[in-house]
Amino acid sequence: MAISKTVVLDPEPDKPKITILCLDITSFSQTSQFFISSLAVFVFFLLYGYMQELIFTIDGFQPYGWFLTCLQFGLYSIFGFIETRIRSLRSRMIPIQTYFLLALLTLGTMGLSNASLGYLNYPTQVIFKCCKLIPVLIGGILIQQKRYGPLDFIAAVLMCVGLTLFTLADSQVQPNFSTKGIIMISLALLCDAIIGNVQEKSMKKYGASNAEVVLYSYFFGFIFIFFVMILSGEFMDGVNFYAKNPRKTYGYTFLFSLTGYLGIQIVLTLVRTTGAFTAVTVTTCRKAVTIMMSFIFFNKPFTIQYIWSGLLVLFGIYMNLYNKKHPLSLSELEHKMEQSLYKFRNIIHRRKLRDGQYLSV
């Protein structure tokens, strides 16, 4: 007697679990997931930017940007350790020496970025961060031998022009403007460009998770800056300064670090659910809102040059994003420009014909 077996096939395999902090949004539609993730990115990174600028409004805080970075790295290390334990990520994939390099670069980009706020307007710092494409493009060519399209280079030029004009506007309206801050944020961007390429190359080669990279990069970075500050005596200076008003200094630093870490995780979720192009678009819009919030909540001089120089930077960012989704070669760009010029000439000819300019007298 034959025994028949019924095999049930699951036409829809289980979807990967998608969470925003402790909220499971897997059952939501893709559109709902996008709006929830985008809202969370705006909330946490706007709070992050607000707290960062608020910290530097504390009287006498200007020299303690590196101490703030030390505490931030320590807190990020704790948050990263908790996350890896929750996700049961025990083994390390990337070699220690690579993490030493990543730690130094991470320390450079975040430490110099924090310290620059003692000398720059916050909107100027954000504008510089928006121009990350420039050093990333150079780093990609030198480190990974990448090839970029003409729109990438045009976008970089627009950003350079906009950045220069924004900086000139800042120097005119800021009586305490310092080139030291410009040098700091420029070096921070340089470190950021190198770290992005090293991270990408290492994660592809060894298959490491984001949580692992975050944990080890910030932990080794904390060890580096902690010992340097101990040897220089700056650590105890920072401790003594924080002790004068611990509720405000430590409280602000904790909220600043927590919102930054959670923001990073939510951006990674947004990348996973909607793609890198959409994620970068959302974070770029967030930076624009951050600049507006800075002028609204913190009293600072304003000039109209901020607007049109900032628009140049935003147009460069848009062109870079467009090129990622619709890459163009130099010949394709020339062809599109010829088509646009041909259409423009036809419009002019039709108008002249309509106005009777071609009629003989």
C-alpha positions in Angstrom: 0.0 0.0 0.0 1.5 3.3 -1.1 1.7 6.1 1.4 1.2 9.5 0.0 2.9 12.5 1.5 1.7 16.0 1.1 4.4 18.6 0.9 3.4 22.1 1.8 5.4 24.8 0.2 5.6 28.2 1.8 5.1 30.6 -1.2 6.2 33.6 1.0 9.4 33.0 3.0 9.7 34.8 6.3 10.7 38.4 6.0 13.8 39.5 7.9 12.8 41.2 11.1 13.0 45.0 11.0 13.0 47.0 14.2 13.3 50.6 15.2 14.8 50.5 18.6 12.4 48.1 20.4 9.5 48.6 17.9 9.0 45.7 15.4 7.9 47.3 12.1 8.2 44.2 9.9 4.4 43.9 9.5 4.1 47.5 8.3 4.0 48.4 4.6 7.2 49.5 2.9 5.9 53.1 2.8 5.1 53.0 6.5 8.5 51.6 7.3 10.1 54.5 5.3 8.1 57.2 7.1 8.7 55.7 10.6 12.4 55.3 9.9 12.7 58.8 8.4 10.8 60.3 11.4 13.1 58.5 13.8 16.2 59.7 11.9 15.0 63.3 12.1 14.1 63.1 15.8 17.4 61.6 17.0 19.8 63.5 14.7 18.1 66.8 15.3 18.3 66.2 19.0 22.0 65.2 18.5 22.8 68.4 16.7 20.8 70.5 19.2 22.6 68.9 22.1 26.0 69.3 20.5 25.5 73.0 20.0 23.9 73.4 23.4 27.0 71.9 25.1 29.2 74.5 23.6 26.9 77.3 25.0 28.1 76.3 28.5 30.3 79.1 29.7 34.0 78.2 29.4 33.4 74.9 27.5 35.4 75.8 24.4 38.7 74.1 25.4 37.0 70.8 26.4 35.9 69.5 23.0 38.4 66.6 23.2 37.2 65.7 26.7 33.7 65.6 25.3 35.0 63.3 22.5 36.6 61.0 25.1 33.3 60.6 27.0 31.4 60.2 23.8 33.7 57.3 22.7 33.4 55.7 26.1 29.6 55.8 26.0 29.5 54.6 22.3 31.7 51.6 23.4 29.3 50.7 26.2 26.3 51.0 23.8 28.1 48.9 21.2 29.0 46.2 23.7 25.4 46.0 24.9 24.2 45.7 21.2 26.7 43.0 20.3 25.6 41.0 23.4 21.9 41.4 22.5 22.6 40.3 18.9 24.9 37.4 20.1 27.9 38.7 18.1 30.9 37.2 19.9 33.6 36.6 17.2 35.7 39.4 15.7 36.1 39.3 11.9 38.4 42.2 11.1 42.1 42.1 12.2 43.1 44.2 15.3 45.6 46.3 13.3 42.8 47.4 11.0 40.8 48.5 14.0 43.7 50.5 15.3 43.7 52.5 12.1 39.9 52.8 12.1 40.0 54.0 15.7 42.6 56.7 15.0 40.6 57.9 12.0 37.3 57.8 13.9 39.0 59.7 16.7 40.2 62.3 14.2 36.9 62.9 12.5 34.8 63.1 15.7 37.3 64.8 17.9 38.2 67.5 15.4 34.6 68.0 14.6 33.6 68.5 18.2 36.6 70.7 18.9 35.9 72.9 15.8 32.6 74.1 17.4 34.7 76.1 19.8 35.7 78.3 16.8 33.0 78.0 14.2 29.3 78.6 13.8 27.4 75.3 14.0 25.8 75.9 10.5 29.3 76.3 9.0 30.4 73.0 10.6 27.3 71.3 9.1 27.9 72.7 5.7 31.4 71.4 5.8 30.0 67.9 6.7 27.6 68.1 3.8 30.7 68.4 1.5 32.0 65.0 2.5 31.9 64.0 -1.2 35.0 66.0 -1.9 37.5 64.1 0.3 35.6 60.8 -0.2 36.0 61.2 -4.0 39.8 61.8 -3.6 40.1 58.9 -1.1 38.2 56.5 -3.3 40.5 57.2 -6.2 43.7 56.9 -4.2 42.7 54.0 -1.8 40.3 51.9 -3.8 41.2 53.0 -7.4 37.6 53.8 -8.0 36.4 55.6 -11.2 33.9 58.4 -11.0 31.6 60.0 -13.5 31.7 63.6 -14.7 28.7 64.5 -12.6 30.6 63.6 -9.4 33.3 66.0 -10.3 30.8 68.8 -11.2 29.1 68.2 -7.9 32.4 68.4 -6.1 33.2 71.8 -7.8 29.7 73.1 -6.9 30.3 72.1 -3.3 33.7 73.7 -3.2 32.3 77.0 -4.5 29.4 76.9 -2.1 31.6 76.0 0.8 34.0 78.8 0.1 31.2 81.4 -0.2 29.5 80.1 3.0 32.9 80.4 4.9 33.5 83.9 3.6 30.0 84.9 4.8 30.8 83.4 8.2 34.0 85.3 8.4 32.2 88.6 7.7 29.4 88.3 10.3 31.4 86.5 13.0 33.7 88.8 15.0 35.4 85.8 16.6 35.8 83.8 13.4 38.9 81.7 13.5 40.7 79.9 10.7 41.7 77.3 13.3 38.1 76.0 13.2 38.2 75.7 9.4 41.5 73.7 9.6 40.0 71.4 12.3 36.8 70.6 10.4 38.8 70.2 7.1 41.0 67.6 8.8 37.9 66.0 10.3 36.5 65.6 6.8 39.8 64.2 5.5 39.7 61.5 8.3 36.1 60.9 7.4 36.9 60.3 3.8 39.7 57.8 4.6 37.7 56.0 7.3 34.7 55.5 4.9 36.9 53.8 2.3 38.8 51.7 4.8 35.6 50.6 6.4 34.0 49.7 3.1 37.1 47.7 1.9 37.4 45.9 5.3 33.7 45.0 5.7 33.6 43.6 2.1 36.8 41.6 2.6 36.0 40.1 6.0 32.2 40.2 6.1 32.1 42.0 9.4 28.8 43.4 10.9 28.1 47.1 11.5 27.8 46.5 15.2 31.3 44.9 15.4 32.9 47.8 13.5 31.2 50.4 15.7 32.2 48.6 18.9 35.9 48.1 18.2 36.5 51.4 16.4 35.1 53.4 19.3 36.6 51.2 22.0 40.1 51.4 20.7 39.6 55.1 20.0 38.5 55.6 23.6 41.7 53.8 24.8 43.9 56.1 22.6 42.3 59.4 23.7 42.0 58.4 27.3 45.7 57.6 27.7 46.8 60.7 25.7 44.6 63.0 27.9 45.8 61.3 31.1 49.4 61.9 30.2 48.8 65.5 29.1 46.7 66.3 32.2 43.8 67.4 30.1 41.6 64.5 31.4 41.7 65.8 35.0 41.1 69.3 33.7 38.0 68.1 32.0 36.8 66.2 35.1 37.3 69.3 37.2 35.4 71.4 34.8 32.5 68.9 34.5 32.4 68.7 38.4 31.4 72.4 38.6 28.0 71.6 37.1 27.7 67.8 36.7 24.0 67.8 36.1 24.3 69.9 33.0 27.7 68.8 31.7 27.3 65.0 32.2 23.6 65.1 31.4 24.0 66.9 28.1 27.0 64.6 27.2 24.9 61.5 27.9 22.0 62.7 25.8 24.3 63.9 23.0 26.0 60.4 22.9 22.8 58.4 23.2 20.9 60.3 20.4 24.0 60.0 18.2 24.4 56.3 18.7 20.7 55.6 18.2 20.6 57.8 15.1 23.4 55.7 13.6 21.5 52.5 14.1 18.3 53.9 12.6 20.1 55.1 9.5 21.5 51.6 9.1 17.9 50.3 9.3 16.8 52.9 6.7 19.6 51.7 4.4 18.5 48.1 4.8 14.8 48.8 4.1 14.9 51.5 1.5 18.4 51.6 0.1 21.5 53.8 0.4 20.2 56.4 -2.1 17.0 57.1 -0.1 18.9 57.1 3.2 21.4 59.7 2.1 18.5 61.9 0.8 16.8 61.7 4.2 20.0 62.5 6.1 20.8 65.4 3.8 17.3 66.9 4.3 17.9 66.5 8.0 21.1 68.5 7.8 19.3 71.3 6.1 16.7 71.4 8.9 19.5 71.3 11.5 21.0 74.5 10.0 17.5 76.2 10.2 17.0 75.0 13.8 20.5 76.4 14.7 19.5 79.9 13.5 16.1 79.7 15.2 17.1 78.3 18.7 20.6 79.9 19.0 21.1 83.6 18.6 23.7 84.2 15.9 24.2 86.8 13.1 22.7 86.0 9.7 23.3 87.1 6.1 21.5 86.3 2.8 24.8 84.9 1.5 24.3 81.9 3.8 21.2 81.0 1.8 22.5 81.0 -1.8 25.9 79.6 -0.9 24.1 76.8 1.0 21.9 76.2 -2.0 24.9 75.7 -4.2 26.1 73.0 -1.8 22.7 71.3 -1.7 22.5 71.4 -5.5 25.9 69.7 -5.6 24.6 67.0 -3.2 21.5 66.5 -5.3 23.7 66.1 -8.5 25.8 63.5 -6.7 22.8 61.6 -5.5 21.2 61.7 -9.0 24.5 60.3 -10.5 24.4 57.4 -8.1 20.9 56.5 -9.3 21.4 57.5 -13.0 25.2 57.3 -13.7 26.4 59.1 -16.8 29.6 58.7 -18.7 31.3 61.7 -20.2 30.0 60.9 -23.7 26.5 60.4 -22.4 26.7 63.8 -20.6 27.9 65.5 -23.8 25.0 63.9 -25.7 22.5 65.1 -23.2 24.0 68.6 -23.3 23.8 68.6 -27.1 20.1 67.5 -26.9 19.3 70.2 -24.4 21.1 72.9 -26.5 19.2 71.7 -29.6 15.8 71.9 -27.8 16.8 75.4 -26.5 17.6 76.6 -30.0 14.3 75.2 -31.4 12.4 77.1 -28.7 14.2 80.3 -29.7 13.5 79.7 -33.4 9.8 79.0 -32.8 9.4 82.2 -30.8 11.1 84.2 -33.5 8.9 82.6 -36.1 5.8 83.3 -34.0 6.8 86.9 -33.6 7.5 87.3 -37.3 11.2 88.0 -37.0 11.9 85.8 -40.0 9.5 87.5 -42.4 11.2 89.5 -45.1 10.4 93.2 -45.3 
